[in-house]
Amino acid sequence: MEEGGRIRSRLPNTRAGLAFVAAVVITVGLAIVQRFYAPLSDGPRCSDLAAPLGGNNRSVIAFKSDQRGALDLKLRLDKEQFRAGEPLTLHLTFINEGDGPIILHLNLEGPILTSDPTVDGVTFEITRVGAGAPIANQPRTYQAPVTFSNPDTLHLLGAHTRCTETYSFSPADLAAIGVTEGEYRIRASYRNDSPGDPRPIQPIDATATPYPQYATSQGVWVGETRSNEERFAIGGP
């Protein structure tokens, strides 16, 4: 038998077998591409996700499950070496590992460079390598509102999906807190302590919801989660 015939005889010749081989090839190919081209696995932009509809449209799965440990963060920098005077650009991926959707609150004013655990929203803690302690904090703070009246700040992240926000800090912002030439560690945190109270923005004759808690909560994710740590350097070769 010729070599080509021997090879063909080892391959499945049924539709199911060929479909299985095709699925394996596609899966392996996607894994390889995603391994070396990270944006493909980042998902959509978080701030482009739609706001939740609320009320009777709330997810029963999310209501009945404990979502506090369902949210994970993954931090990725554009590169490890930045030139002096160059912005620090990074990508923060929100990963919903739970069985129900998560409602994210993203402050329209953007993240804050701080290690203060009382600041809500997205924060970044930067530590100089070898120093062992965080650098100075930005003189900004943020607390999530009791009622989320602006739907542009709420975004629905589906179960077992992810989304990514890209942030850039200017050289002036970095220098103002002491991030100049040198080597640093950076880690992201996301905190929110307000589930939202819809009553101030509900119509007087609001339609009743199937669960009493829906009347007093907008269902925004409450908790704290931290990302992996990344290293970067400013200046040098």
GUDOPA-602582 format. One record per residue (C-alpha): residue number from 0; x, y, z. Coordinates in steps of 0.5 Angstrom, whole numbers. Example, Ala and Ser with C-alpha at 12.3 -4.5 7.8 and 13.67 -1.06 7.14 Angstrom:
// GUDOPA-602582
<rec><k>0</k><east>25</east><north>-9</north><up>16</up></rec>
<rec><k>1</k><east>27</east><north>-2</north><up>14</up></rec>
END
This chain:
// GUDOPA-602582
<rec><k>0</k><east>0</east><north>0</north><up>0</up></rec>
<rec><k>1</k><east>3</east><north>7</north><up>-2</up></rec>
<rec><k>2</k><east>4</east><north>12</north><up>4</up></rec>
<rec><k>3</k><east>-2</east><north>16</north><up>2</up></rec>
<rec><k>4</k><east>-6</east><north>10</north><up>3</up></rec>
<rec><k>5</k><east>-4</east><north>8</north><up>10</up></rec>
<rec><k>6</k><east>-5</east><north>15</north><up>12</up></rec>
<rec><k>7</k><east>-12</east><north>16</north><up>10</up></rec>
<rec><k>8</k><east>-13</east><north>9</north><up>13</up></rec>
<rec><k>9</k><east>-12</east><north>12</north><up>20</up></rec>
<rec><k>10</k><east>-16</east><north>18</north><up>19</up></rec>
<rec><k>11</k><east>-24</east><north>17</north><up>21</up></rec>
<rec><k>12</k><east>-28</east><north>17</north><up>14</up></rec>
<rec><k>13</k><east>-35</east><north>18</north><up>17</up></rec>
<rec><k>14</k><east>-38</east><north>25</north><up>18</up></rec>
<rec><k>15</k><east>-38</east><north>24</north><up>25</up></rec>
<rec><k>16</k><east>-30</east><north>23</north><up>25</up></rec>
<rec><k>17</k><east>-29</east><north>28</north><up>21</up></rec>
<rec><k>18</k><east>-33</east><north>33</north><up>25</up></rec>
<rec><k>19</k><east>-29</east><north>31</north><up>31</up></rec>
<rec><k>20</k><east>-22</east><north>32</north><up>28</up></rec>
<rec><k>21</k><east>-24</east><north>39</north><up>25</up></rec>
<rec><k>22</k><east>-27</east><north>41</north><up>32</up></rec>
<rec><k>23</k><east>-20</east><north>39</north><up>35</up></rec>
<rec><k>24</k><east>-16</east><north>43</north><up>30</up></rec>
<rec><k>25</k><east>-20</east><north>49</north><up>31</up></rec>
<rec><k>26</k><east>-20</east><north>49</north><up>38</up></rec>
<rec><k>27</k><east>-12</east><north>48</north><up>38</up></rec>
<rec><k>28</k><east>-12</east><north>53</north><up>33</up></rec>
<rec><k>29</k><east>-16</east><north>58</north><up>37</up></rec>
<rec><k>30</k><east>-12</east><north>56</north><up>44</up></rec>
<rec><k>31</k><east>-5</east><north>58</north><up>40</up></rec>
<rec><k>32</k><east>-8</east><north>64</north><up>37</up></rec>
<rec><k>33</k><east>-10</east><north>67</north><up>44</up></rec>
<rec><k>34</k><east>-4</east><north>65</north><up>47</up></rec>
<rec><k>35</k><east>0</east><north>69</north><up>43</up></rec>
<rec><k>36</k><east>-5</east><north>74</north><up>41</up></rec>
<rec><k>37</k><east>-8</east><north>77</north><up>48</up></rec>
<rec><k>38</k><east>-13</east><north>81</north><up>45</up></rec>
<rec><k>39</k><east>-17</east><north>76</north><up>42</up></rec>
<rec><k>40</k><east>-19</east><north>73</north><up>49</up></rec>
<rec><k>41</k><east>-20</east><north>80</north><up>52</up></rec>
<rec><k>42</k><east>-28</east><north>80</north><up>50</up></rec>
<rec><k>43</k><east>-31</east><north>87</north><up>49</up></rec>
<rec><k>44</k><east>-30</east><north>93</north><up>52</up></rec>
<rec><k>45</k><east>-33</east><north>93</north><up>59</up></rec>
<rec><k>46</k><east>-36</east><north>100</north><up>58</up></rec>
<rec><k>47</k><east>-39</east><north>98</north><up>52</up></rec>
<rec><k>48</k><east>-44</east><north>93</north><up>55</up></rec>
<rec><k>49</k><east>-51</east><north>95</north><up>56</up></rec>
<rec><k>50</k><east>-54</east><north>97</north><up>63</up></rec>
<rec><k>51</k><east>-59</east><north>92</north><up>66</up></rec>
<rec><k>52</k><east>-66</east><north>93</north><up>65</up></rec>
<rec><k>53</k><east>-68</east><north>92</north><up>72</up></rec>
<rec><k>54</k><east>-74</east><north>90</north><up>76</up></rec>
<rec><k>55</k><east>-77</east><north>84</north><up>73</up></rec>
<rec><k>56</k><east>-72</east><north>83</north><up>68</up></rec>
<rec><k>57</k><east>-67</east><north>81</north><up>74</up></rec>
<rec><k>58</k><east>-63</east><north>74</north><up>73</up></rec>
<rec><k>59</k><east>-66</east><north>69</north><up>78</up></rec>
<rec><k>60</k><east>-60</east><north>65</north><up>78</up></rec>
<rec><k>61</k><east>-56</east><north>71</north><up>80</up></rec>
<rec><k>62</k><east>-61</east><north>73</north><up>86</up></rec>
<rec><k>63</k><east>-61</east><north>66</north><up>89</up></rec>
<rec><k>64</k><east>-53</east><north>65</north><up>88</up></rec>
<rec><k>65</k><east>-47</east><north>68</north><up>92</up></rec>
<rec><k>66</k><east>-44</east><north>72</north><up>87</up></rec>
<rec><k>67</k><east>-38</east><north>75</north><up>92</up></rec>
<rec><k>68</k><east>-33</east><north>70</north><up>89</up></rec>
<rec><k>69</k><east>-35</east><north>70</north><up>82</up></rec>
<rec><k>70</k><east>-31</east><north>76</north><up>79</up></rec>
<rec><k>71</k><east>-24</east><north>76</north><up>78</up></rec>
<rec><k>72</k><east>-19</east><north>81</north><up>75</up></rec>
<rec><k>73</k><east>-13</east><north>80</north><up>70</up></rec>
<rec><k>74</k><east>-8</east><north>85</north><up>69</up></rec>
<rec><k>75</k><east>-4</east><north>86</north><up>63</up></rec>
<rec><k>76</k><east>1</east><north>91</north><up>61</up></rec>
<rec><k>77</k><east>3</east><north>93</north><up>54</up></rec>
<rec><k>78</k><east>10</east><north>92</north><up>55</up></rec>
<rec><k>79</k><east>15</east><north>91</north><up>61</up></rec>
<rec><k>80</k><east>19</east><north>97</north><up>59</up></rec>
<rec><k>81</k><east>17</east><north>104</north><up>58</up></rec>
<rec><k>82</k><east>21</east><north>110</north><up>56</up></rec>
<rec><k>83</k><east>21</east><north>116</north><up>61</up></rec>
<rec><k>84</k><east>16</east><north>121</north><up>59</up></rec>
<rec><k>85</k><east>11</east><north>115</north><up>56</up></rec>
<rec><k>86</k><east>4</east><north>114</north><up>58</up></rec>
<rec><k>87</k><east>3</east><north>108</north><up>62</up></rec>
<rec><k>88</k><east>-2</east><north>104</north><up>58</up></rec>
<rec><k>89</k><east>-5</east><north>97</north><up>61</up></rec>
<rec><k>90</k><east>-11</east><north>93</north><up>60</up></rec>
<rec><k>91</k><east>-16</east><north>90</north><up>66</up></rec>
<rec><k>92</k><east>-20</east><north>84</north><up>64</up></rec>
<rec><k>93</k><east>-26</east><north>83</north><up>68</up></rec>
<rec><k>94</k><east>-28</east><north>75</north><up>69</up></rec>
<rec><k>95</k><east>-35</east><north>73</north><up>71</up></rec>
<rec><k>96</k><east>-34</east><north>66</north><up>73</up></rec>
<rec><k>97</k><east>-41</east><north>65</north><up>76</up></rec>
<rec><k>98</k><east>-47</east><north>62</north><up>73</up></rec>
<rec><k>99</k><east>-51</east><north>68</north><up>73</up></rec>
<rec><k>100</k><east>-50</east><north>75</north><up>70</up></rec>
<rec><k>101</k><east>-46</east><north>81</north><up>74</up></rec>
<rec><k>102</k><east>-48</east><north>88</north><up>74</up></rec>
<rec><k>103</k><east>-41</east><north>92</north><up>74</up></rec>
<rec><k>104</k><east>-41</east><north>99</north><up>76</up></rec>
<rec><k>105</k><east>-35</east><north>103</north><up>73</up></rec>
<rec><k>106</k><east>-34</east><north>110</north><up>75</up></rec>
<rec><k>107</k><east>-34</east><north>115</north><up>69</up></rec>
<rec><k>108</k><east>-28</east><north>119</north><up>72</up></rec>
<rec><k>109</k><east>-24</east><north>113</north><up>71</up></rec>
<rec><k>110</k><east>-19</east><north>109</north><up>76</up></rec>
<rec><k>111</k><east>-15</east><north>112</north><up>82</up></rec>
<rec><k>112</k><east>-8</east><north>111</north><up>83</up></rec>
<rec><k>113</k><east>-8</east><north>109</north><up>91</up></rec>
<rec><k>114</k><east>-7</east><north>103</north><up>96</up></rec>
<rec><k>115</k><east>-13</east><north>106</north><up>100</up></rec>
<rec><k>116</k><east>-18</east><north>100</north><up>101</up></rec>
<rec><k>117</k><east>-23</east><north>105</north><up>103</up></rec>
<rec><k>118</k><east>-24</east><north>107</north><up>95</up></rec>
<rec><k>119</k><east>-29</east><north>104</north><up>91</up></rec>
<rec><k>120</k><east>-28</east><north>103</north><up>84</up></rec>
<rec><k>121</k><east>-22</east><north>101</north><up>80</up></rec>
<rec><k>122</k><east>-16</east><north>103</north><up>83</up></rec>
<rec><k>123</k><east>-8</east><north>101</north><up>82</up></rec>
<rec><k>124</k><east>-3</east><north>100</north><up>87</up></rec>
<rec><k>125</k><east>4</east><north>101</north><up>85</up></rec>
<rec><k>126</k><east>10</east><north>99</north><up>89</up></rec>
<rec><k>127</k><east>17</east><north>101</north><up>88</up></rec>
<rec><k>128</k><east>21</east><north>94</north><up>87</up></rec>
<rec><k>129</k><east>26</east><north>94</north><up>93</up></rec>
<rec><k>130</k><east>22</east><north>99</north><up>97</up></rec>
<rec><k>131</k><east>17</east><north>94</north><up>100</up></rec>
<rec><k>132</k><east>11</east><north>99</north><up>101</up></rec>
<rec><k>133</k><east>6</east><north>103</north><up>96</up></rec>
<rec><k>134</k><east>8</east><north>110</north><up>93</up></rec>
<rec><k>135</k><east>4</east><north>116</north><up>95</up></rec>
<rec><k>136</k><east>-3</east><north>116</north><up>93</up></rec>
<rec><k>137</k><east>-7</east><north>120</north><up>88</up></rec>
<rec><k>138</k><east>-11</east><north>126</north><up>92</up></rec>
<rec><k>139</k><east>-17</east><north>123</north><up>89</up></rec>
<rec><k>140</k><east>-23</east><north>119</north><up>93</up></rec>
<rec><k>141</k><east>-29</east><north>115</north><up>90</up></rec>
<rec><k>142</k><east>-35</east><north>112</north><up>94</up></rec>
<rec><k>143</k><east>-40</east><north>109</north><up>90</up></rec>
<rec><k>144</k><east>-47</east><north>112</north><up>90</up></rec>
<rec><k>145</k><east>-53</east><north>109</north><up>94</up></rec>
<rec><k>146</k><east>-57</east><north>110</north><up>88</up></rec>
<rec><k>147</k><east>-55</east><north>109</north><up>81</up></rec>
<rec><k>148</k><east>-59</east><north>114</north><up>77</up></rec>
<rec><k>149</k><east>-54</east><north>114</north><up>71</up></rec>
<rec><k>150</k><east>-55</east><north>108</north><up>67</up></rec>
<rec><k>151</k><east>-48</east><north>109</north><up>64</up></rec>
<rec><k>152</k><east>-45</east><north>107</north><up>70</up></rec>
<rec><k>153</k><east>-48</east><north>100</north><up>70</up></rec>
<rec><k>154</k><east>-46</east><north>94</north><up>65</up></rec>
<rec><k>155</k><east>-48</east><north>87</north><up>65</up></rec>
<rec><k>156</k><east>-43</east><north>82</north><up>65</up></rec>
<rec><k>157</k><east>-46</east><north>75</north><up>63</up></rec>
<rec><k>158</k><east>-44</east><north>69</north><up>66</up></rec>
<rec><k>159</k><east>-38</east><north>66</north><up>64</up></rec>
<rec><k>160</k><east>-36</east><north>72</north><up>60</up></rec>
<rec><k>161</k><east>-31</east><north>77</north><up>60</up></rec>
<rec><k>162</k><east>-30</east><north>84</north><up>58</up></rec>
<rec><k>163</k><east>-24</east><north>89</north><up>58</up></rec>
<rec><k>164</k><east>-22</east><north>96</north><up>60</up></rec>
<rec><k>165</k><east>-16</east><north>100</north><up>57</up></rec>
<rec><k>166</k><east>-13</east><north>105</north><up>62</up></rec>
<rec><k>167</k><east>-7</east><north>110</north><up>61</up></rec>
<rec><k>168</k><east>-4</east><north>114</north><up>66</up></rec>
<rec><k>169</k><east>0</east><north>120</north><up>63</up></rec>
<rec><k>170</k><east>7</east><north>122</north><up>65</up></rec>
<rec><k>171</k><east>5</east><north>128</north><up>69</up></rec>
<rec><k>172</k><east>0</east><north>123</north><up>73</up></rec>
<rec><k>173</k><east>6</east><north>118</north><up>75</up></rec>
<rec><k>174</k><east>11</east><north>124</north><up>77</up></rec>
<rec><k>175</k><east>6</east><north>127</north><up>81</up></rec>
<rec><k>176</k><east>6</east><north>121</north><up>86</up></rec>
<rec><k>177</k><east>13</east><north>119</north><up>85</up></rec>
<rec><k>178</k><east>13</east><north>114</north><up>79</up></rec>
<rec><k>179</k><east>19</east><north>116</north><up>76</up></rec>
<rec><k>180</k><east>25</east><north>112</north><up>73</up></rec>
<rec><k>181</k><east>26</east><north>106</north><up>76</up></rec>
<rec><k>182</k><east>23</east><north>99</north><up>77</up></rec>
<rec><k>183</k><east>16</east><north>98</north><up>80</up></rec>
<rec><k>184</k><east>10</east><north>93</north><up>81</up></rec>
<rec><k>185</k><east>3</east><north>94</north><up>80</up></rec>
<rec><k>186</k><east>-4</east><north>91</north><up>82</up></rec>
<rec><k>187</k><east>-11</east><north>93</north><up>80</up></rec>
<rec><k>188</k><east>-17</east><north>92</north><up>85</up></rec>
<rec><k>189</k><east>-24</east><north>93</north><up>84</up></rec>
<rec><k>190</k><east>-29</east><north>95</north><up>90</up></rec>
<rec><k>191</k><east>-36</east><north>96</north><up>91</up></rec>
<rec><k>192</k><east>-40</east><north>97</north><up>97</up></rec>
<rec><k>193</k><east>-47</east><north>99</north><up>94</up></rec>
<rec><k>194</k><east>-52</east><north>94</north><up>91</up></rec>
<rec><k>195</k><east>-56</east><north>100</north><up>89</up></rec>
<rec><k>196</k><east>-63</east><north>103</north><up>92</up></rec>
<rec><k>197</k><east>-68</east><north>104</north><up>86</up></rec>
<rec><k>198</k><east>-73</east><north>107</north><up>90</up></rec>
<rec><k>199</k><east>-71</east><north>114</north><up>89</up></rec>
<rec><k>200</k><east>-72</east><north>113</north><up>82</up></rec>
<rec><k>201</k><east>-78</east><north>109</north><up>81</up></rec>
<rec><k>202</k><east>-84</east><north>111</north><up>79</up></rec>
<rec><k>203</k><east>-90</east><north>112</north><up>85</up></rec>
<rec><k>204</k><east>-94</east><north>106</north><up>81</up></rec>
<rec><k>205</k><east>-88</east><north>102</north><up>80</up></rec>
<rec><k>206</k><east>-89</east><north>94</north><up>78</up></rec>
<rec><k>207</k><east>-88</east><north>89</north><up>83</up></rec>
<rec><k>208</k><east>-83</east><north>85</north><up>82</up></rec>
<rec><k>209</k><east>-83</east><north>77</north><up>84</up></rec>
<rec><k>210</k><east>-78</east><north>78</north><up>90</up></rec>
<rec><k>211</k><east>-78</east><north>83</north><up>95</up></rec>
<rec><k>212</k><east>-71</east><north>85</north><up>95</up></rec>
<rec><k>213</k><east>-71</east><north>87</north><up>88</up></rec>
<rec><k>214</k><east>-75</east><north>93</north><up>90</up></rec>
<rec><k>215</k><east>-70</east><north>95</north><up>95</up></rec>
<rec><k>216</k><east>-64</east><north>93</north><up>91</up></rec>
<rec><k>217</k><east>-61</east><north>95</north><up>84</up></rec>
<rec><k>218</k><east>-57</east><north>88</north><up>84</up></rec>
<rec><k>219</k><east>-50</east><north>91</north><up>83</up></rec>
<rec><k>220</k><east>-44</east><north>87</north><up>85</up></rec>
<rec><k>221</k><east>-42</east><north>88</north><up>92</up></rec>
<rec><k>222</k><east>-35</east><north>86</north><up>94</up></rec>
<rec><k>223</k><east>-27</east><north>86</north><up>93</up></rec>
<rec><k>224</k><east>-23</east><north>83</north><up>88</up></rec>
<rec><k>225</k><east>-16</east><north>84</north><up>86</up></rec>
<rec><k>226</k><east>-12</east><north>82</north><up>80</up></rec>
<rec><k>227</k><east>-5</east><north>79</north><up>79</up></rec>
<rec><k>228</k><east>1</east><north>83</north><up>80</up></rec>
<rec><k>229</k><east>5</east><north>85</north><up>74</up></rec>
<rec><k>230</k><east>12</east><north>89</north><up>74</up></rec>
<rec><k>231</k><east>15</east><north>94</north><up>69</up></rec>
<rec><k>232</k><east>20</east><north>99</north><up>69</up></rec>
<rec><k>233</k><east>21</east><north>107</north><up>67</up></rec>
<rec><k>234</k><east>27</east><north>109</north><up>63</up></rec>
<rec><k>235</k><east>34</east><north>105</north><up>62</up></rec>
<rec><k>236</k><east>36</east><north>102</north><up>56</up></rec>
END
